[in-house]
Every structure is written in structure tokens, then in C-alpha cells.
Amino acid sequence: MGGPCRPEATTARRFIVARCQRRGGRRAVFFAVFRTALSTVSPAVAVVAALLRALVLALLAGAWPGSLPAAFAAGAAANTPGARPSVPMPAGGGIPGFHAAPAVPSYASGTTAGGPVRTQPARMPFYLATRGNLTIYLLGTLHVGDPADYPAGQPFRPPILAALAASPILALELSPDDLLVSQDDVSKYGVCRNPCLPGLLPEPLWQKLEARMRGNPEALAEIRKMRPWLASLLVETYDSLSAGLQTEYGTEAQLQNVFLRWKGRRIVGLETLAEQMRAFTNLNLAQQREMLAQDLAQTPAQNVADVQTLLRLWRVGDADAIAAWEAARTEKLSHDARVAASVDNRIVYERNRRFVSRMQQYVAPNKPLFVAIGALHLGGRRGVLQLLRQRGFTVEPG
């Protein structure tokens, strides 16, 4: 069925898509890359842009819109044996306070972020939804991952591979084509012409962010120009990469590496890039501040520990358990519970409803649909699995 996606893999080079998934579906985030050539910008700008690319490196192929070599710059070059970053990096290899990802991948010595390399793939949240002659397979994904979870020769369990083989359409959150034509939207909607961020944040929150960036004034100068929602995503991306996870081992990347080997297959998006972007750009200032406040509520080490916990829960494969863990975590980190709930509604639950509507448009009698979306979109009383049950589907573990 084909081995795990590698940086040099042809299929991986064809698509560059991503979403930071430190919090799985909760952030449900969109990241597109800056069009500006990284070779022409300052080291600090290059680091920020490369992080956004790495952040943008997971939904469909281990990277996002653009070209794989550029996108791998800061986030994934360090994850590839023998690879060198293609963008200038500041002294110290990253922005102080963020616990930069290891320079040498742990799997090079026979171990990974999750321990010794295994011979069996991770279980992963996988479900079967049926209604009459309609069949939808649902896989909960992580957009950055550990190579231990995708062994060579069998990156997924046999039931998942069989479902993928039986499905003429693979539905992801965003289609590759949509991303490839919208590379500068993040810059357009997430970056100010002037340093706007300090004025958009309460002084204590800005001081927290400034302390996290202490020691790297050039990088801090770039983040000063970001709107709070984009600054929040940047912090999350650092934490995901710092946990030792790798963009080319995101679930979507590995699925495509298998799916695109078969002829006559189609990859679609369950929402457009504009729809996903609006989930962030329509957040009011209080909601954006809440996002960033949650990201800065813990130390980087604590955030990394949460990433590793999410990875362990994902390996068990119970979507409801993952949703319960995330709900408890949000309750613990929330600055304002009411505002936090409104953020979740906009970024997760509204999109869940859209996902289910689009699934029903793509699935056809006796033509199964394979859906791969962030693991935290699946479980819970407002998750995709429950929404399908409400529409008459029978849903059971795969």
C-alpha cells in the first residue's frame, strides 16, 4: 500500500497544506503561506514566515500552499536527516522561549517522540457511518505527527486501508487547489502595516507575550505587526514542533501518499479557504485575545506536555475521550469562559455543521466517502459523529 511519506516523495511535493493542531480540531485553523520569497527577507521575518509555512504543512501532504522545499524551511528541515534549513535562522536556531524543535530527528537513532519505532501503525480514531446504501468512513487526524505511528509498508491499520481503497473520494477540511491560489491571504488579513499588536492587547497579556519572546527583538518586531489570532496560531505552531512532532508525518500527508497512488481518485475540501479564514478574521477582539491568552496561560514546557497527551489519546483512538480531554483543558485555561465558548462555537462547532452538510453532498449510493478531519471535530455532543447520528446515520467504531 506504500510506505510513509518522505520529504522527497513525489506525492508530498504536489500538495502543501496545513493546520496547526496542537489542539486538534479546536483551533481548526487555517494557515496559508506568505508569497514573499524567503531569501529576500530578514532572518526574523524568515523565521516567522517559515513557521507559518510549517504550520501550513499538514492538512493534505505534510505541508501547505506553495512548494514543499520552501515550506519545510524552519518546521520540517530540522526533522529530515541531513537536511538544512533553506531560510536564514537567527542565532540560537529559533525564537527564545519556545523550545525549538530538536536539530536531529529522534527516529534517526531508532526512537521517536513516542518512544521506540513500532512495527504496527497507531490505532487512530476511525469510524463507520451508514444510512441505507450510503457509507462514510471518518478518520480523526493529527496535522503533525510521529513517524512511529506510520510504519513502512503499513502506515495505517488494514480496516483504514481497505476503506480508503473502496472510496473514490477523499474529503479533507480544505482542498489542495483552494490553498494553492490563496497564498497571501494570511498576510492580508493577519498582518498590519504598522506594529498593531501591543495596542490590541491588554498590557498584562502583551507583557506575557513579550516575555515569551525575550532575547529576540527582531522576531518580536515581526510579531508586533500580527493581529492576535495570527500571533496565537504562531505560538501554537512552535509548541507542536517543539514537542518533536513532524509536519511530513501528519495524518493527511500519509493518507495522500497512499490515496494518490491509485488512479481515478479525487480529493475535495469540506469547506473553502474563504470559509475557513472567516472563522478567524470574523472573531472580535475579545475572542482573539482569549485565544492568545489561553496559549500563554502555561509555560512552553506545559504546552508541549499537552501536545504529547493529545498524541497519546489519538493513538488510543477514542474520539469522545479526546473531546472530553480538550473540554477540560479549555475550561482550565480559559480567561473568560463565555468568550472561550464563543470562540469554540465559531472555530469548531459551526464548521462541524458545515462539514456534515458537505459530506452529504459528496457521498453517493454505493460510493463510499472517506473523510479525514481534525480528531477533535469528531467526538462530543456537538461533534461530527453525533451530528451524523442526528441525520439518521448509524455510527460505530471502525
C-alpha positions as CSV (number, residue, x, y, z in Angstrom):
1,M,0.0,0.0,0.0
2,G,3.0,2.3,0.1
3,G,5.2,3.5,2.9
4,P,5.2,6.7,4.9
5,C,5.5,10.0,3.2
6,R,9.1,11.2,2.9
7,P,10.3,14.7,2.2
8,E,11.4,13.6,-1.3
9,A,8.2,11.7,-2.0
10,T,6.5,12.8,-5.3
11,T,3.0,12.9,-3.8
12,A,4.2,15.0,-0.9
13,R,5.8,17.5,-3.2
14,R,2.5,18.0,-5.1
15,F,0.5,19.5,-2.2
16,I,1.3,21.9,0.6
17,V,-1.4,22.3,3.1
18,A,-1.5,22.7,6.8
19,R,-3.2,23.5,10.0
20,C,-1.6,23.6,13.4
21,Q,-3.1,21.0,15.5
22,R,-1.8,21.3,19.0
23,R,-5.4,21.4,20.0
24,G,-6.7,19.1,17.3
25,G,-10.0,20.4,15.9
26,R,-10.4,23.1,18.5
27,R,-8.3,25.5,16.6
28,A,-9.4,24.1,13.3
29,V,-7.0,26.6,12.0
30,F,-6.2,27.8,8.5
31,F,-2.7,28.7,7.6
32,A,-1.5,29.9,4.2
33,V,2.0,31.0,3.3
34,F,3.4,34.4,2.5
35,R,4.2,34.8,-1.2
36,T,7.3,36.8,-0.5
37,A,10.5,34.9,-1.3
38,L,12.1,33.9,2.0
39,S,15.6,34.5,0.6
40,T,14.9,38.3,0.4
41,V,13.7,38.9,3.9
42,S,15.4,39.4,7.2
43,P,16.2,36.4,9.4
44,A,13.4,37.3,11.8
45,V,10.8,37.6,9.0
46,A,12.1,34.3,7.6
47,V,11.6,32.5,10.9
48,V,8.0,33.8,11.2
49,A,7.1,33.1,7.6
50,A,8.8,29.7,7.8
51,L,6.8,28.8,10.9
52,L,3.7,29.8,9.2
53,R,4.7,27.5,6.4
54,A,5.3,24.7,8.8
55,L,2.0,25.5,10.4
56,V,0.7,25.3,6.9
57,L,2.4,22.0,6.4
58,A,0.0,19.3,7.5
59,L,-3.5,19.1,6.2
60,L,-3.0,17.3,3.0
61,A,0.5,16.4,2.4
62,G,2.9,17.3,5.1
63,A,2.9,21.0,4.1
64,W,0.6,23.7,2.8
65,P,0.2,26.0,-0.2
66,G,3.3,26.8,-2.1
67,S,6.2,24.4,-2.7
68,L,7.4,21.8,-0.4
69,P,11.1,22.8,-0.2
70,A,10.2,26.3,1.0
71,A,7.5,25.2,3.3
72,F,9.8,22.7,5.0
73,A,12.2,25.5,5.8
74,A,12.0,26.0,9.6
75,G,9.4,23.5,10.6
76,A,10.5,20.4,8.8
77,A,14.1,20.7,7.6
78,A,15.2,20.0,11.1
79,N,13.1,16.9,11.1
80,T,14.8,15.4,8.0
81,P,18.1,13.5,8.3
82,G,20.9,15.5,6.7
83,A,18.6,18.4,5.7
84,R,19.5,22.0,6.2
85,P,17.0,24.9,6.6
86,S,16.7,26.9,3.4
87,V,16.0,30.1,5.2
88,P,18.3,32.2,7.4
89,M,17.8,31.5,11.1
90,P,18.7,33.7,14.0
91,A,21.4,32.8,16.4
92,G,20.3,30.0,18.6
93,G,18.1,28.4,16.0
94,G,14.8,29.9,16.8
95,I,12.9,32.4,18.9
96,P,13.9,32.2,22.6
97,G,11.3,30.9,25.0
98,F,9.7,28.5,22.5
99,H,11.8,25.4,23.0
100,A,12.8,24.9,19.4
101,A,12.4,21.5,17.8
102,P,15.4,19.2,18.0
103,A,18.1,19.6,15.3
104,V,18.4,15.9,14.8
105,P,15.3,13.7,14.5
106,S,14.9,11.2,17.3
107,Y,13.9,8.5,14.9
108,A,17.4,8.6,13.4
109,S,18.5,6.6,16.4
110,G,15.6,4.1,16.4
111,T,13.3,6.2,18.6
112,T,10.7,8.9,18.1
113,A,8.8,11.4,20.1
114,G,6.6,8.5,21.2
115,G,9.5,6.1,22.1
116,P,11.0,3.1,20.1
117,V,9.9,2.8,16.5
118,R,6.9,0.4,16.3
119,T,6.0,-2.2,13.7
120,Q,2.3,-1.6,13.9
121,P,0.5,1.7,13.0
122,A,-1.3,3.8,15.5
123,R,-5.0,2.9,16.1
124,M,-6.3,6.4,15.4
125,P,-10.0,7.5,15.8
126,F,-11.7,5.7,12.9
127,Y,-15.5,5.3,12.5
128,L,-18.1,4.0,10.0
129,A,-21.3,5.9,9.4
130,T,-24.0,4.2,7.3
131,R,-27.6,5.1,6.3
132,G,-29.2,2.8,3.8
133,N,-26.7,2.5,0.9
134,L,-24.7,5.5,1.9
135,T,-21.3,4.9,3.6
136,I,-19.0,7.5,5.2
137,Y,-15.7,6.5,6.7
138,L,-14.3,9.0,9.2
139,L,-10.7,9.3,10.4
140,G,-9.7,11.7,13.1
141,T,-6.3,13.2,12.1
142,L,-3.3,15.0,13.6
143,H,-1.7,17.5,11.3
144,V,1.7,17.0,12.7
145,G,2.9,13.6,13.8
146,D,5.4,11.0,14.8
147,P,6.9,8.6,12.3
148,A,6.5,5.8,14.7
149,D,2.8,5.9,14.0
150,Y,3.2,5.2,10.3
151,P,5.5,2.1,9.9
152,A,7.0,1.5,6.4
153,G,4.8,-0.9,4.4
154,Q,1.7,-0.4,6.5
155,P,1.2,3.2,7.6
156,F,-2.5,2.5,8.5
157,R,-4.4,-0.4,10.0
158,P,-5.9,-2.8,7.5
159,P,-9.5,-1.6,8.0
160,I,-8.4,2.0,7.3
161,L,-6.5,1.0,4.2
162,A,-9.5,-1.1,2.9
163,A,-11.8,1.8,3.5
164,L,-9.5,4.2,1.6
165,A,-9.2,1.8,-1.3
166,A,-13.0,1.5,-1.5
167,S,-13.6,5.2,-1.6
168,P,-13.4,7.2,-4.9
169,I,-13.3,10.5,-3.0
170,L,-11.1,11.6,-0.1
171,A,-12.6,14.6,1.7
172,L,-10.3,16.8,3.8
173,E,-11.0,20.1,5.5
174,L,-9.5,22.0,2.6
175,S,-8.7,21.0,-0.9
176,P,-5.2,21.5,-2.2
177,D,-6.4,23.5,-5.2
178,D,-8.1,26.0,-2.9
179,L,-5.0,26.6,-1.0
180,L,-2.7,27.0,-3.9
181,V,-4.5,30.0,-5.2
182,S,-4.7,31.9,-1.9
183,Q,-1.2,32.1,-0.6
184,D,-1.1,35.7,0.6
185,D,-4.5,35.9,2.4
186,V,-2.8,35.3,5.8
187,S,-0.6,38.3,5.2
188,K,-3.5,40.3,4.0
189,Y,-5.9,39.6,6.9
190,G,-3.5,38.7,9.7
191,V,-0.7,41.3,9.4
192,C,-0.9,45.0,10.0
193,R,1.2,47.6,8.1
194,N,2.3,49.0,11.5
195,P,3.0,47.4,14.8
196,C,-0.6,46.9,15.9
197,L,-0.4,44.0,18.3
198,P,0.6,45.9,21.5
199,G,-2.3,48.3,21.1
200,L,-4.7,45.4,20.6
201,L,-3.9,43.6,23.8
202,P,-4.3,44.4,27.4
203,E,-0.9,45.4,28.9
204,P,-0.5,42.2,31.0
205,L,-1.2,40.0,28.0
206,W,1.3,41.8,25.8
207,Q,3.9,41.6,28.6
208,K,3.4,37.9,28.7
209,L,3.9,37.5,25.0
210,E,6.9,39.9,25.1
211,A,8.4,37.8,27.9
212,R,8.0,34.7,25.8
213,M,9.9,36.4,23.0
214,R,12.6,37.9,25.3
215,G,16.0,37.8,23.8
216,N,15.0,38.1,20.1
217,P,14.0,41.6,19.4
218,E,13.9,41.1,15.6
219,A,11.3,38.3,15.8
220,L,9.4,40.3,18.4
221,A,9.3,43.2,15.9
222,E,7.6,41.0,13.3
223,I,5.0,39.6,15.8
224,R,4.2,43.2,16.8
225,K,2.6,43.5,13.3
226,M,0.3,40.5,13.7
227,R,-3.3,40.5,14.7
228,P,-3.9,38.5,17.9
229,W,-5.5,35.5,16.1
230,L,-2.4,35.0,14.0
231,A,0.0,35.5,16.9
232,S,-1.9,32.8,18.7
233,L,-1.5,30.4,15.8
234,L,2.2,31.1,15.7
235,V,2.6,30.3,19.4
236,E,0.7,27.1,18.9
237,T,2.8,26.0,16.0
238,Y,6.0,26.4,17.9
239,D,4.6,24.2,20.7
240,S,3.6,21.5,18.3
241,L,7.0,21.4,16.6
242,S,8.8,21.7,20.0
243,A,7.0,18.5,21.0
244,G,9.2,16.7,18.5
245,L,6.3,16.1,16.0
246,Q,6.9,16.5,12.3
247,T,4.8,18.0,9.6
248,E,5.5,15.3,7.0
249,Y,4.0,12.8,9.4
250,G,0.7,14.5,9.7
251,T,-2.2,12.1,9.0
252,E,-3.4,13.8,5.9
253,A,0.1,13.7,4.4
254,Q,0.2,10.0,4.9
255,L,-3.3,9.4,3.6
256,Q,-2.5,11.2,0.4
257,N,0.7,9.3,0.0
258,V,-1.4,6.1,-0.3
259,F,-4.5,7.5,-2.0
260,L,-2.8,9.3,-4.9
261,R,-1.1,6.1,-5.9
262,W,-4.4,4.9,-7.2
263,K,-5.8,6.2,-10.5
264,G,-9.2,7.9,-10.8
265,R,-9.2,9.3,-7.3
266,R,-10.4,12.7,-6.3
267,I,-9.6,14.9,-3.3
268,V,-12.1,17.5,-2.2
269,G,-12.5,20.1,0.6
270,L,-15.3,20.2,3.1
271,E,-15.0,24.0,3.2
272,T,-13.4,26.7,1.1
273,L,-10.4,28.6,2.2
274,A,-12.5,31.8,2.4
275,E,-14.9,30.0,4.8
276,Q,-12.1,28.7,7.0
277,M,-10.5,32.1,7.0
278,R,-13.7,33.8,8.1
279,A,-13.7,31.6,11.2
280,F,-10.7,33.7,12.3
281,T,-11.0,37.0,10.6
282,N,-14.6,37.4,11.9
283,L,-13.5,36.9,15.5
284,N,-14.0,40.0,17.5
285,L,-11.1,41.5,19.5
286,A,-12.2,39.9,22.8
287,Q,-12.3,36.4,21.1
288,Q,-8.8,36.9,19.6
289,R,-7.4,38.0,22.9
290,E,-8.9,34.9,24.5
291,M,-7.2,32.6,22.0
292,L,-3.8,34.2,22.7
293,A,-4.4,34.3,26.5
294,Q,-5.0,30.5,26.5
295,D,-1.8,29.9,24.5
296,L,0.2,31.9,27.0
297,A,-1.5,30.6,30.2
298,Q,1.0,27.9,30.6
299,T,4.8,27.6,30.1
300,P,6.1,26.3,26.8
301,A,7.0,23.0,28.6
302,Q,3.4,22.6,29.8
303,N,2.1,23.2,26.3
304,V,4.5,20.7,24.9
305,A,3.2,18.1,27.5
306,D,-0.3,18.8,26.4
307,V,0.7,18.1,22.8
308,Q,2.1,14.8,23.8
309,T,-1.0,13.9,25.8
310,L,-3.2,14.6,22.8
311,L,-0.9,12.3,20.7
312,R,-1.3,9.5,23.2
313,L,-5.1,9.9,23.3
314,W,-5.2,9.9,19.5
315,R,-3.2,6.7,19.4
316,V,-5.9,5.0,21.6
317,G,-8.5,6.1,19.0
318,D,-11.5,7.2,21.1
319,A,-12.9,10.4,19.7
320,D,-15.2,11.1,22.7
321,A,-12.3,10.7,25.1
322,I,-10.2,13.2,23.1
323,A,-13.1,15.7,23.1
324,A,-13.6,15.3,26.9
325,W,-9.9,16.0,27.5
326,E,-10.0,19.0,25.3
327,A,-13.1,20.4,27.0
328,A,-11.4,20.0,30.4
329,R,-8.2,21.7,29.1
330,T,-10.1,24.6,27.7
331,E,-12.0,25.1,31.0
332,K,-8.7,25.1,32.9
333,L,-7.0,27.6,30.6
334,S,-9.9,29.9,29.8
335,H,-9.6,33.5,30.9
336,D,-13.3,34.2,30.2
337,A,-15.5,31.1,29.9
338,R,-18.2,32.9,28.0
339,V,-15.8,34.3,25.4
340,A,-13.9,31.0,25.2
341,A,-17.2,29.2,24.4
342,S,-18.0,31.7,21.6
343,V,-14.5,31.0,20.1
344,D,-15.2,27.3,20.2
345,N,-18.5,27.8,18.5
346,R,-17.1,29.8,15.7
347,I,-13.9,27.8,15.1
348,V,-15.2,24.3,15.8
349,Y,-18.9,23.8,16.1
350,E,-20.1,26.0,13.2
351,R,-17.5,24.3,11.0
352,N,-18.7,20.8,12.2
353,R,-22.1,21.5,10.9
354,R,-20.7,22.7,7.6
355,F,-18.5,19.6,7.3
356,V,-21.5,17.3,7.8
357,S,-23.6,19.1,5.2
358,R,-20.8,18.9,2.6
359,M,-20.2,15.2,3.4
360,Q,-23.8,14.5,2.5
361,Q,-23.3,16.3,-0.8
362,Y,-20.3,14.2,-1.8
363,V,-21.4,10.8,-0.6
364,A,-23.5,8.8,-3.1
365,P,-25.3,5.4,-3.1
366,N,-22.8,2.6,-3.1
367,K,-19.9,5.1,-3.5
368,P,-18.3,5.4,-0.1
369,L,-16.8,8.7,1.0
370,F,-13.6,8.7,3.1
371,V,-13.4,11.8,5.4
372,A,-10.2,12.8,7.2
373,I,-10.6,15.8,9.6
374,G,-9.0,17.0,12.8
375,A,-9.6,14.5,15.6
376,L,-11.3,17.0,17.9
377,H,-14.0,17.6,15.3
378,L,-15.3,14.1,15.7
379,G,-16.3,13.4,19.4
380,G,-18.6,15.0,21.9
381,R,-22.2,16.1,21.9
382,R,-21.6,18.7,19.2
383,G,-19.1,16.7,17.2
384,V,-19.4,15.3,13.7
385,L,-20.2,11.8,14.8
386,Q,-23.2,13.0,16.8
387,L,-24.4,15.3,14.0
388,L,-24.4,12.3,11.7
389,R,-26.4,10.3,14.1
390,Q,-29.0,13.2,14.3
391,R,-29.2,12.9,10.5
392,G,-30.2,9.2,10.6
393,F,-26.7,7.6,10.2
394,T,-25.7,4.6,12.3
395,V,-22.2,5.4,13.6
396,E,-19.8,2.7,15.0
397,P,-16.1,2.4,15.6
398,G,-14.2,1.1,12.6
